[in-house]
Amino acid sequence: MSTKKDKFTAKDIFYMEIALDLARSRHGLTGSNPSVGCVIVKNDKIISIGQTSFNGRPHAETNAIKNSFEDLKGSKMYVTLEPCCHHGLTPPCTDTIIKSKISEVIYSITDIDKRVRNKSFKILNSKRIIVKKGLLKDKVEKFYYPYFFNRKKKLPFVTGKVAISKNNIIYSKSQKRITNSYSDQFTHLLRYQNDCIMITYKTLNKDNPRLNCRLKGMENFSPKRIILDNKLNSNMNSYIFKSSNNKNTLIFYNKADKLKISKFKRKGIILIKSKIDRDNKFDIKEILKKLYNFGCRNLLVEGGNDLTNFLIKNKIFNKFYLFKSPKKLSKSLEYLKFSGLKKLNQKYAKKINLNLNLRKDRIILYR
C-alpha cells in the first residue's frame, strides 16, 4: 500500500531524475501520447531503462521490461507518469507490469487521461504490488504541462520564436542573418522538440526557408511544415514546395483556382480549406483545432512580424522565445522593425533571461 506520506530516499530521487531525462529526450517525438521515461532497479542496480517509442507506441514501461536481460521478480520500477491500464492499440502497461513480477512501482504524477487517472494505482495495488506516487512531482508536472494543456484544451501547445537585432529589426534586406550560429543551434533544437512548425506564405516567399532540423543526428526528426496561404500564392520554386510529400506539408487556404489546387495536390501537399474574416485573416483557433485533429501536439511558430503580432495580441502562445542580438542592423535598405515588443511585455507575465552561453546573443523566455 501507499499513503500520502510516502518517503523517498536520495537513491529514489536519482532514479526518477534519470527517468525524467529519458522522457525529456523524446519530447515532441511521441505523437499524441505523452513522452514517458522508465527505469527498473534491482538490488540497487539499474537493470533496464525505457522510453515511449517514436510516434507513441510501445510505451516506456513495456520497452523497459522488454529491454531487460535479467529476471524482474522483486525489482522496482520508476516511471514519470502513471502507467496506462486501458486497452488501446497496445495492451495495458499494468498487465505487462503484473506479468513481469515487478514488486514495486513508483510514479511521479497521476495521468490526466480519464481512462487511467488513479485506476492503475488500484489495479497494481490489488495484485500486491507496492505503489507510491509523488516523487519529483513539481518538476515532472512542469515537464508535462504541454501534455496537460493538450488533453484539457484539445489544442496544440504553441511556442513562438522571433529573432531581432539590438535596434529591434526583424528583417533587413542587406543582412539576413541576425543571430549567431549558437542561437541557430538552439532554434534547431526547438524544431526537433516540436512536431509541427508554422509560417505564412509571405515568409516562405521572402526567405525561402527549409524549416527542418539540421542538428547532427536529428535530421530525421524535422517538424511537419504548416503554411498559412489564403490564395495559394506560395512560390512553387521554393524549397518547401519542391521537398513536399503527403506526410510533411499542410497548407491552409481559403480560395484558389482549380489548376493551382491541382498542382499543389500533385506535390503531395495536404490542402485544408479554412474560413477568413473581413480582414482576410484566418480563424487561428479553428486552425489550431484542425491541427490537433491531424495529430499536432507541439507547434512552433516562426512567423514574420504580422503573424507574430497577431498571435501575441490574441495570447495564443503558451511560450515565447525572443532571440536578441547585440548588433545593430542597417536601416539604409529595405528593413522591418519588430512592432510586437511592447505587446509581448504586456501580455506575458513571466520573463526569464536564459543563460545558454550564446556568445553575446540573449534569449528571453516569455510564459
N, C-alpha and C positions, 0 to 999 in steps of 0.2 A: 504493500500500500504506500501511498504518498500523501503528504499533508502540505498545507500552505507554508509550513515552517521547514521545508526541506533545506538541509545544509549541504553546501558543496565545498569540496576541497580545492586547493590550488591546482591539483592534477586535473580535476573535473573541468576547471576553467580553461586550462591549457588545451585539453582535447576538444572542447567546444570552440575555442578560438580557431583551431585547425579546421573544424567542420565549417565554420563561418567563412574562412578563407577559401575553402573549396566551393562554397555557394557563390561567393563574390566573383570567382574566376569564370563562372558561367552566366553571370548577369546579362540579360538581354539575348541569350542564345538558346533558351529553353521553350520557345514558342509561347503558348497560352498557359503553360504550367510554371509555377514558381521555381526558381533555382534553389536547390537544397543541397547541403553538404552533410556527409555522414562519416563517422569514424567508429570503428569497432576495436575494443580493447580487451585483452585477456591477460591476467597476471601482470598488470601494469605495463603491458607492451602493446603497441598498435599492431594489430594483425591484418587490418584491411581498411580501405577508405573507399568512398563512392561519391559521385555527384549525379545530379539529374542529367540525363543524356541530352545531347543536342536535339532540339525540337521537342523535348519534354518527356520522352519515354525511352527506356525504363527509368524508374525513379531512383533516387540516390540510395535508399535503403536496400533495394533489390540489387543494385550494382555492387554495393559494398559486400553483401552476402555472397554474391557470385564470385567476387574478386578474391575471396578468402581461400587460402590453401590449408587452413587449419580448422580443426573441429571447433564449432562456435558454441558448443554447450558450455554454459557458465560464463559466457562473455558479456560485455557491457557495450551498448550502442549509444553513441552521442549523435543527435540529429538536430538540425537547426529549426525544423518545423514539424509539427505533429504529423506522424505518419498517416498515410491515407488508409481508409477502411472500406471504400466503396468499389464496386465492380465497374470498370470503365473499359478502355481498350487494353488495359493490363490488369492482372489480379491485384487485390488489395495488398499493400505492403505489410499490413498487420498479419495476414495469413502467412506470408513469407517469413516474417519475424518469428511467429509462433512455431512454424515447422523447423526453423533453424536451431531451436533450443536456447536462444539468447535469454539470459536470466534477468537482465535489467536494461531498461530504455530510459534515457534522459533526453528530453527535447526542450528546446528553448521556449518557444511560444506556441499557443493554440492556433490552429488553422482557422481562417475566416470562412472557409467554404462550409456551408450548412450540412453538406453530406459527411463532413469529417468532424466538425467542431465538437471537441470533448468526447466523441464517441470512441475514438481509438484508445484513449486513456482507459475507458471502462472495459473495452474488449481485451486489451492486453492484461489489465489487472485481473480480469476474470480467469485468465489462464495462469495465474500465479507468477506473472512477470512483474517485477518491481518497476514502477513507473514514476518518474519525477519530472517536473517541468519548472521553468522559470530561470534556468541558468543563462546568464548574459542577456536577460530579457530586454533591457533597454537598448543595448547595442544591436541586437538582432531585429528588434522592431523597427529601428531606423532603416536597416537594410531592406526590410520587406515593405516599407511604406509604399513604393510604387505598385507592388502586388496588391496590397490592401486597397489602394486607390482604384486599380483595375477592377477588382471584384465589386467594390461598392458602387462605383460610378458607371461601370460598363463603358469605359473610355480609356484610350491610351494615356500613359504618363508622359507629359510633354516637357522636353528640355529644350531651351533656347540657347543659341550661341551667336555672338557677333564680335567682330574684331574692329577696333577703332585706333586711330593714331592719337598722339598726345593732344593734338588740336581737334579731336573728335571727328575726324574724317573717316568715313566708312568705305569710300571708293575714290580712287584717283586714277585717271587715265594714264598719267605719267609714271606711276609707281604702283603696280597692282599688289605687290607683297607688302602687308602691313606689319605682321608679327614675324618673329624669327622661327628657326627650324625646331626649337624646343617646344614652342607653343603649338606649332603644326603637329608635332607628335601627339600632344595632348588632344588635339582635335581628332586625330585618327583613332585615339583610344575611345573617345566619345562615340565615334561611328561604330566601333567594334561593340560597344556596350548597348547600342540601340538597334532594334530590328528594322526600323524604317527611318528615312531621312526625307525632309520636305523642303522644297524651294518653289519659286514661281518661274514661269516661262521667261520672265524678264531677266532673272538671274542666270538662267540657263543660256539665254541668247547673248548676254553681256560677257559672261565669264567662261562659258563652255566648261563647266566643272565635271569632274569624274565622280564625285560623291562616294568614293569607295574607301575602304580601309587599306592603308599602304604600310602598316607596321609589319615587319618581317615575321612570317609565320602565321599572321592573322588575316591574310588577304582573302581567304575563302569565307570570311565572316562579315563581308560588307553588307550594309543595310539595303533593304528594298528602297528604290527611288520613288518618291511621291511628288508629282508636279501639278501645280495649280495653273491651268491653262484654259481660260474661258473659251477661246475660239480656235484652239489647236494651232497656235502661232509658234510653237516650238520649232527651232531650227532643225531641219531634217539632216543636216550635215554635222550636227553636234555629236559629241562622244556618247551622251545619254541615248540618243536616238539610235545610233549605229550599234551600240552594245546591248540593246534591249532584247529581252526574251519574255516568254509567258510567265516567268516567275519573279522577275526583278524590277518591273516598272509599272506603276499605276499613274494614270493621268486623269484628273478631274476636269471636266469641261462642261460647257453649257450649250454651245451651238457651233456647228461647223458643217461644211458641205460634205456630201456623201463620199466624194472622191478622196478628200483628206482623211476622213474617218477610216476608209478602206486602207489607205497607205499606212496609217498608224497601227491598225489591227494586224496587217500583214507582217509588221515587225515584231509581233508578239506582245505589243503594249496593251495592257488592260485599260480600257476606257470606261469611266464611270460618269454618267451624265448627272449633273447636280444643279440645283437652283442658284440663282444670283439675285441680289437685291437691287434697288434703284440706283445704287452707286456702283453697280457692276462688281460687287464683292460676293464671294461665296459665303454661304452659311457655314462658318468654320466648325460650329458644334455638330452640325449634321454630318460634315465630312469626318470629324473625329469618330462619330458613332459608326459610320460606314467602315472606317479603317479598323475599328475594334472588331467588327464582324468579319473582316478579312484576316483577323489574327494578329493585328498590330497591337503590341502591348507597351512598347517604349519607342516614342517618336522624338527624333532630333530635328529641330528646325534651324536651318542655316539660311535664313531668308535675307532679303535686302532690307532697306530702310522702311519701305511701306508695309510689307508683311510683318516685320518685327514689331513696328509701332502698333499696328492693328491688334496683334496678339497680346502685347503688353497692356494696351488700353482696355482690352476685354478680359484681362487677367486669365489668359489661357495657359500660360506657362506655370508648371509646377516647380520648375527650377530653371535658373538662367545664368549662363556664364558670359561675363563681359571680359574680353581679352583687350588689354590696354597696352599699347606700345609706347616706349619712351621717346620715340622720334616723331617729329612733325612732318606732315606731308604737304607738298606744294599745292597752292591754290591757283597756279598760273594757267593750268589746262583744265579740262573737264574734271569736276570732282563733286562729291556728295557728302554732306555732313550728316552724321547720325543725330536725328532730332528726338530720339526716344529716351535720352539720358535722364531728363527731369521726370518723365513719367515712370521710368524704371525705379527711381529712388522713392517716388510717391506710392507706387502700387505694391512694392515688395518690402516687407518689414525687416527681414534679416539680410544683412550684407556682410560677407566674410571675405577677407583677403586671403587667398590661398598661397601659401609659401611652397612653391614647387621647384625652386631653383631654376627659373626660366631665363636666367641671364638678362635681367633688367625688364623683360616683359612682366606684366602683372595679370593675374586672373582674379576677378571679383565674382563671387558666387552669391546670387540673389535667390531667396526662397520665400 
